[in-house]
């Protein structure tokens, strides 16, 4: 038996547009079922709400605003997290770079130190 995932939530503008399309004859109920993967019972429920005036533009706008606010909150959390990480990186000491600013290579490594002539 296949396990079902979490319930899908459809936005109010989607429901409103689908109901308008069905009522205006742009798309049939069965086509909507196949195209969007929505059950016949759910489409009937939406059409009933649409006919009663329960699906309206104000509700759609409120839904969109709520989605935007949730998205803004998520972005604010991410900005806070990145700010904390940046502060941590700024506070950690850096590794010293090559002393005489000599270039080093991955293949050969750093250049050898010059001898002071003491060893013969």
Backbone as XML, in Angstrom:
<?xml version="1.0"?>
<chain id="A" units="angstrom">
  <residue number="1" name="UNK">
    <atom name="N" x="0.840" y="-1.181" z="0.000"/>
    <atom name="CA" x="0.000" y="0.000" z="0.000"/>
    <atom name="C" x="0.878" y="1.236" z="0.000"/>
  </residue>
  <residue number="2" name="UNK">
    <atom name="N" x="0.552" y="2.162" z="-0.834"/>
    <atom name="CA" x="1.333" y="3.389" z="-0.968"/>
    <atom name="C" x="0.990" y="4.350" z="0.160"/>
  </residue>
  <residue number="3" name="UNK">
    <atom name="N" x="2.019" y="4.960" z="0.764"/>
    <atom name="CA" x="1.738" y="5.913" z="1.831"/>
    <atom name="C" x="1.485" y="7.290" z="1.228"/>
  </residue>
  <residue number="4" name="UNK">
    <atom name="N" x="0.514" y="7.975" z="1.759"/>
    <atom name="CA" x="0.183" y="9.309" z="1.261"/>
    <atom name="C" x="1.060" y="10.339" z="1.933"/>
  </residue>
  <residue number="5" name="UNK">
    <atom name="N" x="1.370" y="11.359" z="1.193"/>
    <atom name="CA" x="2.136" y="12.459" z="1.745"/>
    <atom name="C" x="1.225" y="13.400" z="2.504"/>
  </residue>
  <residue number="6" name="UNK">
    <atom name="N" x="1.764" y="14.540" z="2.893"/>
    <atom name="CA" x="0.929" y="15.499" z="3.612"/>
    <atom name="C" x="-0.152" y="16.067" z="2.696"/>
  </residue>
  <residue number="7" name="UNK">
    <atom name="N" x="-1.194" y="16.566" z="3.296"/>
    <atom name="CA" x="-2.293" y="17.140" z="2.525"/>
    <atom name="C" x="-1.808" y="18.344" z="1.734"/>
  </residue>
  <residue number="8" name="UNK">
    <atom name="N" x="-2.297" y="18.447" z="0.512"/>
    <atom name="CA" x="-1.984" y="19.628" z="-0.289"/>
    <atom name="C" x="-2.973" y="20.718" z="0.056"/>
  </residue>
  <residue number="9" name="UNK">
    <atom name="N" x="-2.499" y="21.925" z="0.042"/>
    <atom name="CA" x="-3.382" y="23.064" z="0.255"/>
    <atom name="C" x="-3.375" y="23.882" z="-1.021"/>
  </residue>
  <residue number="10" name="UNK">
    <atom name="N" x="-4.552" y="24.199" z="-1.482"/>
    <atom name="CA" x="-4.680" y="25.000" z="-2.694"/>
    <atom name="C" x="-5.023" y="26.421" z="-2.294"/>
  </residue>
  <residue number="11" name="UNK">
    <atom name="N" x="-4.392" y="27.361" z="-2.957"/>
    <atom name="CA" x="-4.630" y="28.763" z="-2.636"/>
    <atom name="C" x="-6.030" y="29.174" z="-3.079"/>
  </residue>
  <residue number="12" name="UNK">
    <atom name="N" x="-6.537" y="30.197" z="-2.419"/>
    <atom name="CA" x="-7.863" y="30.708" z="-2.762"/>
    <atom name="C" x="-7.913" y="31.235" z="-4.192"/>
  </residue>
  <residue number="13" name="UNK">
    <atom name="N" x="-6.863" y="31.948" z="-4.664"/>
    <atom name="CA" x="-6.925" y="32.382" z="-6.071"/>
    <atom name="C" x="-7.013" y="31.206" z="-7.044"/>
  </residue>
  <residue number="14" name="UNK">
    <atom name="N" x="-6.344" y="30.104" z="-6.736"/>
    <atom name="CA" x="-6.423" y="28.915" z="-7.591"/>
    <atom name="C" x="-7.846" y="28.370" z="-7.608"/>
  </residue>
  <residue number="15" name="UNK">
    <atom name="N" x="-8.438" y="28.239" z="-6.422"/>
    <atom name="CA" x="-9.807" y="27.721" z="-6.330"/>
    <atom name="C" x="-10.769" y="28.628" z="-7.089"/>
  </residue>
  <residue number="16" name="UNK">
    <atom name="N" x="-10.619" y="29.931" z="-6.890"/>
    <atom name="CA" x="-11.492" y="30.904" z="-7.529"/>
    <atom name="C" x="-11.386" y="30.822" z="-9.051"/>
  </residue>
  <residue number="17" name="UNK">
    <atom name="N" x="-10.144" y="30.767" z="-9.552"/>
    <atom name="CA" x="-9.930" y="30.698" z="-11.001"/>
    <atom name="C" x="-10.504" y="29.403" z="-11.574"/>
  </residue>
  <residue number="18" name="UNK">
    <atom name="N" x="-10.272" y="28.289" z="-10.882"/>
    <atom name="CA" x="-10.781" y="27.000" z="-11.350"/>
    <atom name="C" x="-12.308" y="27.003" z="-11.392"/>
  </residue>
  <residue number="19" name="UNK">
    <atom name="N" x="-12.947" y="27.523" z="-10.351"/>
    <atom name="CA" x="-14.410" y="27.576" z="-10.320"/>
    <atom name="C" x="-14.947" y="28.478" z="-11.419"/>
  </residue>
  <residue number="20" name="UNK">
    <atom name="N" x="-14.307" y="29.614" z="-11.639"/>
    <atom name="CA" x="-14.744" y="30.512" z="-12.716"/>
    <atom name="C" x="-14.607" y="29.830" z="-14.072"/>
  </residue>
  <residue number="21" name="UNK">
    <atom name="N" x="-13.493" y="29.125" z="-14.275"/>
    <atom name="CA" x="-13.279" y="28.419" z="-15.541"/>
    <atom name="C" x="-14.331" y="27.337" z="-15.761"/>
  </residue>
  <residue number="22" name="UNK">
    <atom name="N" x="-14.664" y="26.604" z="-14.701"/>
    <atom name="CA" x="-15.668" y="25.547" z="-14.829"/>
    <atom name="C" x="-17.041" y="26.152" z="-15.108"/>
  </residue>
  <residue number="23" name="UNK">
    <atom name="N" x="-17.406" y="27.185" z="-14.387"/>
    <atom name="CA" x="-18.717" y="27.805" z="-14.569"/>
    <atom name="C" x="-18.844" y="28.496" z="-15.930"/>
  </residue>
  <residue number="24" name="UNK">
    <atom name="N" x="-17.744" y="29.009" z="-16.471"/>
    <atom name="CA" x="-17.773" y="29.670" z="-17.783"/>
    <atom name="C" x="-17.581" y="28.688" z="-18.930"/>
  </residue>
  <residue number="25" name="UNK">
    <atom name="N" x="-17.382" y="27.416" z="-18.625"/>
    <atom name="CA" x="-17.259" y="26.400" z="-19.660"/>
    <atom name="C" x="-15.880" y="26.326" z="-20.301"/>
  </residue>
  <residue number="26" name="UNK">
    <atom name="N" x="-14.890" y="26.962" z="-19.692"/>
    <atom name="CA" x="-13.531" y="26.916" z="-20.234"/>
    <atom name="C" x="-12.949" y="25.514" z="-20.077"/>
  </residue>
  <residue number="27" name="UNK">
    <atom name="N" x="-13.253" y="24.885" z="-18.959"/>
    <atom name="CA" x="-12.741" y="23.543" z="-18.671"/>
    <atom name="C" x="-13.863" y="22.752" z="-18.006"/>
  </residue>
  <residue number="28" name="UNK">
    <atom name="N" x="-13.889" y="21.473" z="-18.254"/>
    <atom name="CA" x="-14.885" y="20.612" z="-17.631"/>
    <atom name="C" x="-14.393" y="20.086" z="-16.299"/>
  </residue>
  <residue number="29" name="UNK">
    <atom name="N" x="-15.306" y="19.549" z="-15.517"/>
    <atom name="CA" x="-14.919" y="19.017" z="-14.207"/>
    <atom name="C" x="-13.920" y="17.875" z="-14.334"/>
  </residue>
  <residue number="30" name="UNK">
    <atom name="N" x="-14.181" y="16.964" z="-15.258"/>
    <atom name="CA" x="-13.273" y="15.814" z="-15.411"/>
    <atom name="C" x="-11.897" y="16.251" z="-15.897"/>
  </residue>
  <residue number="31" name="UNK">
    <atom name="N" x="-11.872" y="17.230" z="-16.798"/>
    <atom name="CA" x="-10.584" y="17.744" z="-17.259"/>
    <atom name="C" x="-9.822" y="18.399" z="-16.107"/>
  </residue>
  <residue number="32" name="UNK">
    <atom name="N" x="-10.541" y="19.109" z="-15.261"/>
    <atom name="CA" x="-9.911" y="19.750" z="-14.103"/>
    <atom name="C" x="-9.357" y="18.693" z="-13.147"/>
  </residue>
  <residue number="33" name="UNK">
    <atom name="N" x="-10.130" y="17.618" z="-12.967"/>
    <atom name="CA" x="-9.673" y="16.526" z="-12.102"/>
    <atom name="C" x="-8.353" y="15.956" z="-12.612"/>
  </residue>
  <residue number="34" name="UNK">
    <atom name="N" x="-8.319" y="15.647" z="-13.910"/>
    <atom name="CA" x="-7.118" y="15.046" z="-14.495"/>
    <atom name="C" x="-5.953" y="16.019" z="-14.533"/>
  </residue>
  <residue number="35" name="UNK">
    <atom name="N" x="-6.233" y="17.244" z="-14.912"/>
    <atom name="CA" x="-5.160" y="18.222" z="-15.082"/>
    <atom name="C" x="-4.509" y="18.580" z="-13.753"/>
  </residue>
  <residue number="36" name="UNK">
    <atom name="N" x="-5.313" y="18.832" z="-12.725"/>
    <atom name="CA" x="-4.780" y="19.321" z="-11.460"/>
    <atom name="C" x="-4.686" y="18.255" z="-10.375"/>
  </residue>
  <residue number="37" name="UNK">
    <atom name="N" x="-5.186" y="17.053" z="-10.656"/>
    <atom name="CA" x="-5.103" y="15.973" z="-9.672"/>
    <atom name="C" x="-5.963" y="16.248" z="-8.444"/>
  </residue>
  <residue number="38" name="UNK">
    <atom name="N" x="-7.147" y="16.801" z="-8.672"/>
    <atom name="CA" x="-8.057" y="17.145" z="-7.585"/>
    <atom name="C" x="-9.267" y="16.219" z="-7.676"/>
  </residue>
  <residue number="39" name="UNK">
    <atom name="N" x="-9.762" y="15.777" z="-6.528"/>
    <atom name="CA" x="-10.892" y="14.849" z="-6.536"/>
    <atom name="C" x="-12.183" y="15.559" z="-6.927"/>
  </residue>
  <residue number="40" name="UNK">
    <atom name="N" x="-13.139" y="14.754" z="-7.392"/>
    <atom name="CA" x="-14.444" y="15.285" z="-7.799"/>
    <atom name="C" x="-15.175" y="15.894" z="-6.611"/>
  </residue>
  <residue number="41" name="UNK">
    <atom name="N" x="-15.047" y="15.262" z="-5.449"/>
    <atom name="CA" x="-15.711" y="15.785" z="-4.252"/>
    <atom name="C" x="-15.158" y="17.161" z="-3.871"/>
  </residue>
  <residue number="42" name="UNK">
    <atom name="N" x="-13.857" y="17.318" z="-3.992"/>
    <atom name="CA" x="-13.253" y="18.601" z="-3.642"/>
    <atom name="C" x="-13.680" y="19.692" z="-4.620"/>
  </residue>
  <residue number="43" name="UNK">
    <atom name="N" x="-13.740" y="19.351" z="-5.888"/>
    <atom name="CA" x="-14.203" y="20.323" z="-6.882"/>
    <atom name="C" x="-15.656" y="20.704" z="-6.603"/>
  </residue>
  <residue number="44" name="UNK">
    <atom name="N" x="-16.471" y="19.738" z="-6.260"/>
    <atom name="CA" x="-17.867" y="20.032" z="-5.942"/>
    <atom name="C" x="-17.968" y="20.940" z="-4.721"/>
  </residue>
  <residue number="45" name="UNK">
    <atom name="N" x="-17.142" y="20.696" z="-3.708"/>
    <atom name="CA" x="-17.131" y="21.537" z="-2.514"/>
    <atom name="C" x="-16.747" y="22.973" z="-2.873"/>
  </residue>
  <residue number="46" name="UNK">
    <atom name="N" x="-15.721" y="23.122" z="-3.686"/>
    <atom name="CA" x="-15.288" y="24.455" z="-4.102"/>
    <atom name="C" x="-16.372" y="25.161" z="-4.913"/>
  </residue>
  <residue number="47" name="UNK">
    <atom name="N" x="-17.030" y="24.419" z="-5.807"/>
    <atom name="CA" x="-18.097" y="25.025" z="-6.615"/>
    <atom name="C" x="-19.264" y="25.471" z="-5.738"/>
  </residue>
  <residue number="48" name="UNK">
    <atom name="N" x="-19.590" y="24.690" z="-4.720"/>
    <atom name="CA" x="-20.656" y="25.067" z="-3.790"/>
    <atom name="C" x="-20.278" y="26.353" z="-3.059"/>
  </residue>
  <residue number="49" name="UNK">
    <atom name="N" x="-19.028" y="26.409" z="-2.576"/>
    <atom name="CA" x="-18.556" y="27.613" z="-1.893"/>
    <atom name="C" x="-18.552" y="28.807" z="-2.855"/>
  </residue>
  <residue number="50" name="UNK">
    <atom name="N" x="-18.168" y="28.566" z="-4.093"/>
    <atom name="CA" x="-18.127" y="29.625" z="-5.104"/>
    <atom name="C" x="-19.521" y="30.169" z="-5.371"/>
  </residue>
  <residue number="51" name="UNK">
    <atom name="N" x="-20.499" y="29.249" z="-5.492"/>
    <atom name="CA" x="-21.874" y="29.662" z="-5.766"/>
    <atom name="C" x="-22.477" y="30.441" z="-4.597"/>
  </residue>
  <residue number="52" name="UNK">
    <atom name="N" x="-22.085" y="30.096" z="-3.383"/>
    <atom name="CA" x="-22.584" y="30.801" z="-2.199"/>
    <atom name="C" x="-21.872" y="32.147" z="-1.985"/>
  </residue>
  <residue number="53" name="UNK">
    <atom name="N" x="-20.779" y="32.364" z="-2.707"/>
    <atom name="CA" x="-20.019" y="33.596" z="-2.533"/>
    <atom name="C" x="-18.982" y="33.516" z="-1.435"/>
  </residue>
  <residue number="54" name="UNK">
    <atom name="N" x="-18.688" y="32.288" z="-0.994"/>
    <atom name="CA" x="-17.700" y="32.118" z="0.070"/>
    <atom name="C" x="-16.274" y="32.224" z="-0.465"/>
  </residue>
  <residue number="55" name="UNK">
    <atom name="N" x="-16.107" y="31.967" z="-1.742"/>
    <atom name="CA" x="-14.796" y="32.176" z="-2.377"/>
    <atom name="C" x="-14.870" y="33.529" z="-3.076"/>
  </residue>
  <residue number="56" name="UNK">
    <atom name="N" x="-14.153" y="34.501" z="-2.558"/>
    <atom name="CA" x="-14.189" y="35.818" z="-3.181"/>
    <atom name="C" x="-12.797" y="36.432" z="-3.231"/>
  </residue>
  <residue number="57" name="UNK">
    <atom name="N" x="-12.701" y="37.574" z="-3.858"/>
    <atom name="CA" x="-11.408" y="38.221" z="-4.037"/>
    <atom name="C" x="-10.796" y="38.672" z="-2.721"/>
  </residue>
  <residue number="58" name="UNK">
    <atom name="N" x="-11.631" y="39.080" z="-1.763"/>
    <atom name="CA" x="-11.111" y="39.515" z="-0.472"/>
    <atom name="C" x="-10.412" y="38.362" z="0.227"/>
  </residue>
  <residue number="59" name="UNK">
    <atom name="N" x="-11.034" y="37.196" z="0.175"/>
    <atom name="CA" x="-10.431" y="36.016" z="0.781"/>
    <atom name="C" x="-9.143" y="35.655" z="0.052"/>
  </residue>
  <residue number="60" name="UNK">
    <atom name="N" x="-9.165" y="35.789" z="-1.257"/>
    <atom name="CA" x="-7.971" y="35.494" z="-2.054"/>
    <atom name="C" x="-6.848" y="36.448" z="-1.690"/>
  </residue>
  <residue number="61" name="UNK">
    <atom name="N" x="-7.175" y="37.726" z="-1.552"/>
    <atom name="CA" x="-6.154" y="38.703" z="-1.178"/>
    <atom name="C" x="-5.617" y="38.414" z="0.211"/>
  </residue>
  <residue number="62" name="UNK">
    <atom name="N" x="-6.484" y="38.053" z="1.143"/>
    <atom name="CA" x="-6.049" y="37.725" z="2.494"/>
    <atom name="C" x="-5.133" y="36.513" z="2.481"/>
  </residue>
  <residue number="63" name="UNK">
    <atom name="N" x="-5.461" y="35.548" z="1.650"/>
    <atom name="CA" x="-4.630" y="34.352" z="1.534"/>
    <atom name="C" x="-3.257" y="34.699" z="0.970"/>
  </residue>
  <residue number="64" name="UNK">
    <atom name="N" x="-3.240" y="35.535" z="-0.055"/>
    <atom name="CA" x="-1.975" y="35.938" z="-0.667"/>
    <atom name="C" x="-1.142" y="36.732" z="0.331"/>
  </residue>
  <residue number="65" name="UNK">
    <atom name="N" x="-1.783" y="37.621" z="1.076"/>
    <atom name="CA" x="-1.073" y="38.415" z="2.078"/>
    <atom name="C" x="-0.486" y="37.511" z="3.152"/>
  </residue>
  <residue number="66" name="UNK">
    <atom name="N" x="-1.247" y="36.517" z="3.588"/>
    <atom name="CA" x="-0.740" y="35.588" z="4.596"/>
    <atom name="C" x="0.463" y="34.805" z="4.060"/>
  </residue>
  <residue number="67" name="UNK">
    <atom name="N" x="0.394" y="34.390" z="2.795"/>
    <atom name="CA" x="1.528" y="33.679" z="2.197"/>
    <atom name="C" x="2.751" y="34.578" z="2.118"/>
  </residue>
  <residue number="68" name="UNK">
    <atom name="N" x="2.548" y="35.846" z="1.729"/>
    <atom name="CA" x="3.660" y="36.796" z="1.661"/>
    <atom name="C" x="4.272" y="37.036" z="3.037"/>
  </residue>
  <residue number="69" name="UNK">
    <atom name="N" x="3.424" y="37.175" z="4.047"/>
    <atom name="CA" x="3.934" y="37.401" z="5.398"/>
    <atom name="C" x="4.747" y="36.207" z="5.886"/>
  </residue>
  <residue number="70" name="UNK">
    <atom name="N" x="4.289" y="35.010" z="5.573"/>
    <atom name="CA" x="5.051" y="33.813" z="5.957"/>
    <atom name="C" x="6.391" y="33.773" z="5.232"/>
  </residue>
  <residue number="71" name="UNK">
    <atom name="N" x="6.390" y="34.143" z="3.958"/>
    <atom name="CA" x="7.626" y="34.162" z="3.179"/>
    <atom name="C" x="8.587" y="35.227" z="3.721"/>
  </residue>
  <residue number="72" name="UNK">
    <atom name="N" x="8.054" y="36.388" z="4.070"/>
    <atom name="CA" x="8.886" y="37.457" z="4.634"/>
    <atom name="C" x="9.494" y="37.014" z="5.962"/>
  </residue>
  <residue number="73" name="UNK">
    <atom name="N" x="8.702" y="36.351" z="6.792"/>
    <atom name="CA" x="9.208" y="35.871" z="8.083"/>
    <atom name="C" x="10.332" y="34.863" z="7.876"/>
  </residue>
  <residue number="74" name="UNK">
    <atom name="N" x="10.181" y="33.976" z="6.899"/>
    <atom name="CA" x="11.227" y="32.988" z="6.616"/>
    <atom name="C" x="12.496" y="33.693" z="6.137"/>
  </residue>
  <residue number="75" name="UNK">
    <atom name="N" x="12.338" y="34.703" z="5.282"/>
    <atom name="CA" x="13.506" y="35.448" z="4.801"/>
    <atom name="C" x="14.180" y="36.220" z="5.937"/>
  </residue>
  <residue number="76" name="UNK">
    <atom name="N" x="13.403" y="36.786" z="6.843"/>
    <atom name="CA" x="13.976" y="37.496" z="7.984"/>
    <atom name="C" x="14.764" y="36.539" z="8.879"/>
  </residue>
  <residue number="77" name="UNK">
    <atom name="N" x="14.244" y="35.327" z="9.078"/>
    <atom name="CA" x="14.983" y="34.328" z="9.868"/>
    <atom name="C" x="16.297" y="33.983" z="9.189"/>
  </residue>
  <residue number="78" name="UNK">
    <atom name="N" x="16.266" y="33.820" z="7.863"/>
    <atom name="CA" x="17.477" y="33.478" z="7.119"/>
    <atom name="C" x="18.503" y="34.608" z="7.201"/>
  </residue>
  <residue number="79" name="UNK">
    <atom name="N" x="18.046" y="35.861" z="7.086"/>
    <atom name="CA" x="18.954" y="37.007" z="7.206"/>
    <atom name="C" x="19.593" y="37.026" z="8.594"/>
  </residue>
  <residue number="80" name="UNK">
    <atom name="N" x="18.798" y="36.771" z="9.624"/>
    <atom name="CA" x="19.338" y="36.727" z="10.986"/>
    <atom name="C" x="20.382" y="35.635" z="11.140"/>
  </residue>
  <residue number="81" name="UNK">
    <atom name="N" x="20.109" y="34.463" z="10.586"/>
    <atom name="CA" x="21.057" y="33.350" z="10.660"/>
    <atom name="C" x="22.349" y="33.703" z="9.945"/>
  </residue>
  <residue number="82" name="UNK">
    <atom name="N" x="22.241" y="34.260" z="8.753"/>
    <atom name="CA" x="23.436" y="34.622" z="7.990"/>
    <atom name="C" x="24.221" y="35.736" z="8.671"/>
  </residue>
  <residue number="83" name="UNK">
    <atom name="N" x="23.534" y="36.673" z="9.312"/>
    <atom name="CA" x="24.207" y="37.744" z="10.049"/>
    <atom name="C" x="24.999" y="37.168" z="11.216"/>
  </residue>
  <residue number="84" name="UNK">
    <atom name="N" x="24.402" y="36.217" z="11.934"/>
    <atom name="CA" x="25.115" y="35.589" z="13.051"/>
    <atom name="C" x="26.336" y="34.835" z="12.557"/>
  </residue>
  <residue number="85" name="UNK">
    <atom name="N" x="26.199" y="34.117" z="11.446"/>
    <atom name="CA" x="27.338" y="33.391" z="10.891"/>
    <atom name="C" x="28.442" y="34.346" z="10.455"/>
  </residue>
  <residue number="86" name="UNK">
    <atom name="N" x="28.072" y="35.451" z="9.841"/>
    <atom name="CA" x="29.059" y="36.437" z="9.408"/>
    <atom name="C" x="29.779" y="37.046" z="10.598"/>
  </residue>
  <residue number="87" name="UNK">
    <atom name="N" x="29.048" y="37.370" z="11.670"/>
    <atom name="CA" x="29.684" y="37.897" z="12.875"/>
    <atom name="C" x="30.661" y="36.893" z="13.460"/>
  </residue>
  <residue number="88" name="UNK">
    <atom name="N" x="30.298" y="35.614" z="13.450"/>
    <atom name="CA" x="31.187" y="34.578" z="13.968"/>
    <atom name="C" x="32.458" y="34.479" z="13.129"/>
  </residue>
  <residue number="89" name="UNK">
    <atom name="N" x="32.312" y="34.561" z="11.820"/>
    <atom name="CA" x="33.479" y="34.484" z="10.938"/>
    <atom name="C" x="34.384" y="35.689" z="11.150"/>
  </residue>
  <residue number="90" name="UNK">
    <atom name="N" x="33.806" y="36.861" z="11.371"/>
    <atom name="CA" x="34.600" y="38.062" z="11.599"/>
    <atom name="C" x="35.384" y="37.980" z="12.904"/>
  </residue>
  <residue number="91" name="UNK">
    <atom name="N" x="34.837" y="37.306" z="13.902"/>
    <atom name="CA" x="35.484" y="37.226" z="15.212"/>
    <atom name="C" x="36.585" y="36.172" z="15.273"/>
  </residue>
  <residue number="92" name="UNK">
    <atom name="N" x="36.539" y="35.155" z="14.429"/>
    <atom name="CA" x="37.551" y="34.102" z="14.494"/>
    <atom name="C" x="38.860" y="34.615" z="13.905"/>
  </residue>
  <residue number="93" name="UNK">
    <atom name="N" x="39.992" y="34.270" z="14.551"/>
    <atom name="CA" x="41.281" y="34.746" z="14.041"/>
    <atom name="C" x="41.615" y="34.076" z="12.716"/>
  </residue>
  <residue number="94" name="UNK">
    <atom name="N" x="42.317" y="34.825" z="11.887"/>
    <atom name="CA" x="42.690" y="34.297" z="10.582"/>
    <atom name="C" x="44.033" y="33.594" z="10.664"/>
  </residue>
  <residue number="95" name="UNK">
    <atom name="N" x="44.229" y="32.644" z="9.797"/>
    <atom name="CA" x="45.513" y="31.956" z="9.706"/>
    <atom name="C" x="46.524" y="32.898" z="9.079"/>
  </residue>
  <residue number="96" name="UNK">
    <atom name="N" x="47.780" y="32.905" z="9.585"/>
    <atom name="CA" x="48.781" y="33.793" z="8.994"/>
    <atom name="C" x="49.095" y="33.375" z="7.563"/>
  </residue>
  <residue number="97" name="UNK">
    <atom name="N" x="49.276" y="34.382" z="6.732"/>
    <atom name="CA" x="49.616" y="34.145" z="5.341"/>
    <atom name="C" x="51.129" y="34.048" z="5.263"/>
  </residue>
  <residue number="98" name="UNK">
    <atom name="N" x="51.667" y="33.517" z="4.192"/>
    <atom name="CA" x="53.116" y="33.330" z="4.032"/>
    <atom name="C" x="53.850" y="34.592" z="4.469"/>
  </residue>
  <residue number="99" name="UNK">
    <atom name="N" x="54.927" y="34.417" z="5.265"/>
    <atom name="CA" x="55.610" y="35.525" z="5.924"/>
    <atom name="C" x="56.195" y="36.532" z="4.941"/>
  </residue>
  <residue number="100" name="UNK">
    <atom name="N" x="56.881" y="36.056" z="3.932"/>
    <atom name="CA" x="57.540" y="37.006" z="3.043"/>
    <atom name="C" x="56.717" y="37.224" z="1.769"/>
  </residue>
  <residue number="101" name="UNK">
    <atom name="N" x="55.491" y="36.965" z="1.840"/>
    <atom name="CA" x="54.556" y="37.099" z="0.720"/>
    <atom name="C" x="55.055" y="36.390" z="-0.529"/>
  </residue>
  <residue number="102" name="UNK">
    <atom name="N" x="55.821" y="35.327" z="-0.314"/>
    <atom name="CA" x="56.293" y="34.527" z="-1.439"/>
    <atom name="C" x="55.146" y="33.655" z="-1.909"/>
  </residue>
  <residue number="103" name="UNK">
    <atom name="N" x="55.082" y="33.475" z="-3.178"/>
    <atom name="CA" x="54.006" y="32.651" z="-3.691"/>
    <atom name="C" x="54.329" y="31.184" z="-3.461"/>
  </residue>
  <residue number="104" name="UNK">
    <atom name="N" x="53.322" y="30.426" z="-3.167"/>
    <atom name="CA" x="53.524" y="28.998" z="-2.992"/>
    <atom name="C" x="52.645" y="28.279" z="-4.004"/>
  </residue>
  <residue number="105" name="UNK">
    <atom name="N" x="53.007" y="27.065" z="-4.285"/>
    <atom name="CA" x="52.277" y="26.282" z="-5.255"/>
    <atom name="C" x="51.736" y="25.040" z="-4.580"/>
  </residue>
  <residue number="106" name="UNK">
    <atom name="N" x="50.609" y="24.563" z="-5.071"/>
    <atom name="CA" x="50.041" y="23.335" z="-4.530"/>
    <atom name="C" x="50.985" y="22.174" z="-4.804"/>
  </residue>
  <residue number="107" name="UNK">
    <atom name="N" x="51.666" y="22.205" z="-5.932"/>
    <atom name="CA" x="52.533" y="21.092" z="-6.320"/>
    <atom name="C" x="53.867" y="21.140" z="-5.579"/>
  </residue>
  <residue number="108" name="UNK">
    <atom name="N" x="54.518" y="22.279" z="-5.571"/>
    <atom name="CA" x="55.859" y="22.350" z="-4.980"/>
    <atom name="C" x="55.852" y="22.808" z="-3.541"/>
  </residue>
  <residue number="109" name="UNK">
    <atom name="N" x="54.776" y="23.387" z="-3.066"/>
    <atom name="CA" x="54.717" y="23.855" z="-1.692"/>
    <atom name="C" x="55.387" y="25.208" z="-1.564"/>
  </residue>
  <residue number="110" name="UNK">
    <atom name="N" x="55.618" y="25.644" z="-0.303"/>
    <atom name="CA" x="56.257" y="26.944" z="-0.121"/>
    <atom name="C" x="57.726" y="26.898" z="-0.534"/>
  </residue>
  <residue number="111" name="UNK">
    <atom name="N" x="58.269" y="28.047" z="-0.848"/>
    <atom name="CA" x="59.683" y="28.108" z="-1.230"/>
    <atom name="C" x="60.552" y="27.833" z="-0.020"/>
  </residue>
  <residue number="112" name="UNK">
    <atom name="N" x="61.718" y="27.210" z="-0.225"/>
    <atom name="CA" x="62.596" y="26.901" z="0.912"/>
    <atom name="C" x="63.192" y="28.182" z="1.497"/>
  </residue>
  <residue number="113" name="UNK">
    <atom name="N" x="63.447" y="28.139" z="2.801"/>
    <atom name="CA" x="64.048" y="29.296" z="3.464"/>
    <atom name="C" x="65.509" y="29.420" z="3.056"/>
  </residue>
  <residue number="114" name="UNK">
    <atom name="N" x="65.962" y="30.650" z="2.932"/>
    <atom name="CA" x="67.354" y="30.898" z="2.564"/>
    <atom name="C" x="68.264" y="30.605" z="3.738"/>
  </residue>
  <residue number="115" name="UNK">
    <atom name="N" x="69.417" y="30.064" z="3.448"/>
    <atom name="CA" x="70.388" y="29.727" z="4.484"/>
    <atom name="C" x="71.199" y="30.948" z="4.822"/>
  </residue>
  <residue number="116" name="UNK">
    <atom name="N" x="71.607" y="31.054" z="6.086"/>
    <atom name="CA" x="72.437" y="32.197" z="6.501"/>
    <atom name="C" x="73.924" y="31.908" z="6.308"/>
  </residue>
  <residue number="117" name="UNK">
    <atom name="N" x="74.220" y="30.777" z="5.737"/>
    <atom name="CA" x="75.599" y="30.441" z="5.421"/>
    <atom name="C" x="76.334" y="29.752" z="6.571"/>
  </residue>
  <residue number="118" name="UNK">
    <atom name="N" x="75.692" y="29.451" z="7.677"/>
    <atom name="CA" x="76.339" y="28.844" z="8.836"/>
    <atom name="C" x="76.670" y="27.378" z="8.638"/>
  </residue>
  <residue number="119" name="UNK">
    <atom name="N" x="75.974" y="26.674" z="7.870"/>
    <atom name="CA" x="76.224" y="25.253" z="7.684"/>
    <atom name="C" x="77.114" y="25.044" z="6.484"/>
  </residue>
  <residue number="120" name="UNK">
    <atom name="N" x="78.250" y="24.268" z="6.652"/>
    <atom name="CA" x="79.152" y="24.011" z="5.537"/>
    <atom name="C" x="79.460" y="22.560" z="5.427"/>
  </residue>
</chain>
